[in-house]
């Protein structure tokens, strides 16, 4: 699980002809013109967001930026390419903006954010102002409750952004060591949940349902699997059924996890394809506890399935659907 990762680098380029420099970055370097939100969403930690300002003013003036181009290359590569192409005359000044880190925290972690702010001597600023204010040896920390291996939308970033006067390599190492402490501090009761998930299937397609479940857990970065084994559930006196059990260490509340499991129990048509039980503190979490509206189990299953599939990355969603098709589920 990722709790903190790096983001793209910001490169401010001042130009006597911002439109011409934009055209060069797009046509010669394979860049893409976007607004800042789009650039942040589509970028990776190896990319550069180039912010172009006109000559005559401060080079790193965020309010003067006329064009924003996302280039899938490091900032040094961008500058080298411009020099080698004989186009450096299009740049009158250049400076790096701050580094960017994205940290995962539970929603409603205001106390944790305040702790991080105090421990690192950070300044709370709006995201755009933090990018414009920070220098090359500074780092902007943004926060989200979404899994970090996926693209993060601007609307999924918390309102609070911190500007820290430390270079990104050093701060990344420090936050990586402390990330679990911070995320635990932000959880309800400051603790993770240790749960057991039992998979039952009269058609004995345990392997397929296990792979469906693990695909979802991994894509949502829902937790750490502590162990798994075959077990017997003595639901009735003198009668037991076989189940495949997974022990999971998760930061998801058991009721949220139960809704995910309900979505995996049903197909689009409302047919129940598996029985997946959740146990927390030796107590079975009943489906009725997880419902958010008066509905039948089947209708809830279909509803939660739609919500679950919408949350998954397209690759993970396709894998789940392929696994279902392999055993004839519709």
NORMO-V551494 format. One record per residue. D_LAST is the distance of its C-alpha to the last C-alpha in whole Angstrom. Layout:
D_LAST, D_LAST
This chain:
31, 33, 36, 38, 38, 40, 39, 41, 45, 47, 49, 52, 53, 56, 57, 60, 57, 53, 52, 53, 52, 49, 48, 50, 47, 44, 46, 47, 45, 42, 42, 40, 41, 39, 40, 41, 38, 36, 38, 37, 33, 33, 36, 36, 39, 40, 41, 43, 43, 47, 48, 51, 54, 57, 60, 63, 61, 60, 57, 55, 55, 51, 53, 54, 51, 50, 48, 45, 43, 41, 42, 40, 43, 45, 48, 51, 49, 49, 53, 54, 52, 54, 57, 56, 55, 59, 57, 58, 61, 58, 58, 61, 59, 56, 55, 52, 51, 49, 47, 43, 42, 38, 38, 35, 36, 35, 35, 38, 40, 43, 46, 44, 45, 48, 49, 48, 50, 53, 52, 52, 55, 52, 52, 50, 49, 46, 44, 46, 50, 49, 48, 51, 53, 52, 54, 53, 54, 52, 48, 46, 44, 41, 38, 35, 32, 29, 28, 31, 29, 28, 30, 31, 32, 35, 34, 32, 36, 38, 41, 44, 44, 47, 50, 51, 54, 53, 52, 48, 48, 50, 48, 45, 47, 48, 45, 42, 45, 45, 41, 40, 43, 42, 38, 39, 42, 40, 37, 38, 40, 41, 38, 35, 33, 32, 29, 27, 24, 23, 19, 19, 16, 17, 15, 17, 15, 17, 18, 14, 14, 18, 17, 14, 17, 20, 19, 18, 22, 23, 22, 23, 26, 26, 28, 30, 29, 32, 31, 28, 28, 27, 29, 29, 28, 31, 29, 31, 35, 35, 31, 29, 26, 25, 23, 23, 25, 26, 29, 28, 31, 30, 31, 28, 29, 28, 26, 25, 23, 22, 20, 18, 17, 16, 14, 13, 12, 10, 6, 7, 7, 9, 8, 10, 9, 13, 16, 18, 22, 24, 28, 31, 34, 33, 32, 28, 27, 25, 22, 25, 27, 25, 24, 26, 25, 25, 22, 20, 18, 15, 16, 17, 14, 12, 15, 16, 13, 14, 17, 16, 14, 17, 20, 19, 20, 19, 19, 18, 15, 14, 14, 12, 9, 11, 11, 7, 7, 10, 9, 7, 4, 0
